[in-house]
Amino acid sequence: MLTNIEHIGIAVRDLAQANALYTRLLNVPPYKQETVESEGVTTSFFRVNQTKLELLEATNPDSTIARFLEKRGEGVHHIAIEVDDIQTEMERLRNEGFILLNEQPKPGADNKLVCFVHPKTTNGVLIELCQEIRN
């Protein structure tokens, strides 16, 4: 079951500059920064009430974020939707005809399992499914 919009991901060229800009804009500092080596990205998270923004900076030129920035420039990269059971939701979406970019969920930033839905099947918007990793 889909529970809520978890965050909006924004691709940036310079994370330090973007952190400063969003700190001024939102009047709060980022609460977390981490590197996800498998994705070639460093992320920074902001929270205002229940709304979260994730800034994404490429750590290598072959990463998805680097390619996105090269093609489209800075801006909204994805919308993340929180789910109760990512495996069940992935199966439901496959059965509905959506193309998933991952066969299995993978570890993402902010203690989440993630799977992406191809933008070809979502009117051009990259959707990220995410579920809190339960220990």
N, C-alpha and C positions, 0 to 999 in steps of 0.2 A: 504494500500500500504506500502511495506517495503521501508524505506527511507535511512538507512545506518547502519553500525555496530556502535552500541551505546557505547559498552565497552566490554572488555574481563575480566571475573571474574577469580580470582586466589585464591584458598584455601591455607591458611597459618596456621601454628600452633601458632605462636607468632606474633601478629599484630605489637607490638612495634618494634621488631627486623626486621620484614619485611618492616615496614615503613622506618626504617633507611637504610636498604639495597636498597630499590627502590628510596629513596631520593638521595643516592649516585649514583645509576645506571642512573637515569633519569635527575639528576641535578636540580630537582624541588621538593619541599615538597608536601605532600598531601594537596588538597584544601578543603577536607571535610572528617569528620569522623562521623558516626552515628551508633546507635544500632537499629536493627529491632527486637523488642521483639518477634513478632509473628513467626519469622524465627529462633530465637535463634542464632543471628549472629551480630557481629560488623563489619562494613565495613569502608574502607578507600579508597578514590578516588584520583587518580593522573591524570593529564591532560598534554599532550605534544601536542601542536597545536590542531588538532581535535581528537586525539587519547586519549581514556580514559582507565585506568586500575582500576579495583575494587579488592582490597584485602579483603578476607573474613575470619574472625576468629570465631570459634564456641564459644557461650557463655554458652552452656549447652551440656552435653554428648549425649543427645537424638536428637540434631539438625541434619539437613541434612548435614551440613558442617562437623560436628563431625564424622558422619558415612562415609562421603566421605574420610576424612583424614585417618580414621581407615582402610578403604579398599584400597585406592589408594595412600595415602600420599599427600604431598604438590604438587601443580601444577595447570594447567588450569582446571577450574571447569565448566565454561560455556562461550558461546558467546552470547551477548545480541544484538538484532536487534531492532532498533527503528521503530515503525509503526505509521501511521497517526490515525488509528482507530482500537484499539485493539480488540473490539468486532467483527468487520467485518473480521479482519484477523484471529481471532480464528475460526470463522465459515468457512472461506475459507479453512483453514488447516484441520479442521475436515472433510469437504467434499472431500478433497484430500487424506484422509486416515491416516493422522497423529494422533497420540495419544497425547492429551493434559493432563498435570498433574493437571490442574486446570479447574473446570467447569466455573468459573467466574474469571475475573482479580482481583488481590488483591494488596493492597498497598505494595510497595517495597521501597528500598532505593533511595535517590536522587530525591525525589518528582515524582516517577514513579508508574504507574499501571503496573503490570507484570503478565505474564502467561508463564509457562514452557512447552516445547515440549519434550516428552519422547525420550531419546537417542536411544531406540530400533528402532524408526522410522526415525532417522536422522544419520545413520551410526556411532552410538556410541557417538555423540556429544550432550550434553545438550544445547538446544537453549532456550534463554529467549526472549520473546517478551516484549517490554516496550513502554509505551506511557506516555508522560509528563502529570501530573495531571493538568487539567485546572480548575482554580477557578472561 
